[in-house]
Amino acid sequence: MAEALTNAPTTFSLPSEVSRSRVTKSVDPWLVVATVALVSIGTVLVFSASAVRAYGENGSFGGYLSRHVVSIFVGFIGLSIAVRTPVEKWSRFAYPLLGLTIVLLCLVYVPGVGRRVNGAMRWIAIGPARFQPAELAKLAVVVYLAHSLAKKREKVRSFSVGFLPHVGVASFIVLLVIAQPDFGTSAIIFAVLGSMMFLAGTKIGYLLASILAVAPLAMLYVTSRPHALARLTVFLNPEAHKTDIGYQIWESLVSFGSGGFTGMGLGAGRQKLYFLPEAHTDFIFAVVGEELGFVGAVVVVGLFVVLIGRGLKLAFDARYRFQMFLAFGISAWLGVQALTNMAVVVALVPTKGLTLPLLSYGGSSQVVTLTAIGILLRISAEQVWQKRGERA
């Protein structure tokens, strides 16, 4: 598909002053429905999973829920702004956004600015608010790659022009992220990098060589970090470690086993009563399995299939290179992260520490994800105008 668009325009120019009603009428309704449904389900489950913990911490059942709702509100502001922003402007934002991300990732290590939580330096604190720059890094890398790959066209097959610069920039971001440490986000960035470069037509040999080069470094990282090695050990035999280092993943499996076909009912789950750590964040899908059962899990998976599928359709229908790469990159990022989170919860891959997009508690993830979906909605609206031959 990328080769077919080699001679196609990079972007589709539109005036910024397009009426709000016109944008609203043109966006993909399936994307809207899937997004609203996932956010709504997530809000209910976050309250269910966090109420007891919140009451134990500050005497209020709604402590985590209120912060979650605030992050959703801010996220929908970001979505609204993204929907109103012509897609071509994101191409201009590529380098400023990348530079801002690098600055923020460095600020994490500045005393008095960065905050350490559970042994990781991942947050910037501004008053009562906290932000995780690694979440912004995912969007920044996608926008940068979409911009660069769209402009270089057939040069993406060149090692010095199309391969090395993209790998170098992404690797530099990953170095800043993995030092926090955050192996999960680093893996997502590399997965998105590989998929976008494959789509662009990068030589398969270069990609395979990169995987072979990174594999021993990843193994060295795991074996030299006690927490990472412990996660690998638990993955290989979770039952043998269910009372010590594998406690969390074992309780997650118990949650799914308890849910059965239709679940125990909203709010009726027991694992969140201090049995399953981080039930409202990384392991929210375990709460889905326990309280909504197999049926609820299938519904959630189905909504993600709709969300990611419609995003990929936007990429495959694109007539402009930047639109194609941007839609594909966002869809690949959200799809890989959702799949990885759900696979972790059911012990199909080692624990990564990733949120489930739109469902998990986590303000930074919620805001950045909703903003990215706003970009997809804008792309869908512009494609409608393009097909109608309109110039707004």
Protein Blocks (a to p, Z undefined) as FASTA:
>chain_A
ZZmmmmpcfbdcddfkbcfklmmmmmcfklmmmmmmmmmmmmmmmmmmmmmmmmmmnopa
klmmmmmmmmmmmmmmmmmmmmmpcfklmmmmmmmmmmmmmmmmmmmmpghkacceehia
fbccehjbccdfklmmmmmmmmmmmmmmmmnmmmmmpmklmmmmmmmmmmmmmmmmmmmp
cfklmmmmmmmmmmmmmmnopafklmmmmmmmmmmmmmmmmmmpmklmmmmmmmmommlm
mmmmmmmmmmmmmmmmmnmmnonbehiamklnomaghklmmmmmmmmmmmnommlmmmmm
mmmmmmmmmmmmmmmmpcbfklmmmmmmmmmmmmmmmmmmmmmmnopaccehiacehkag
cfklmmmmmmmmmmmmmmmmmmmmmmnopaZZ
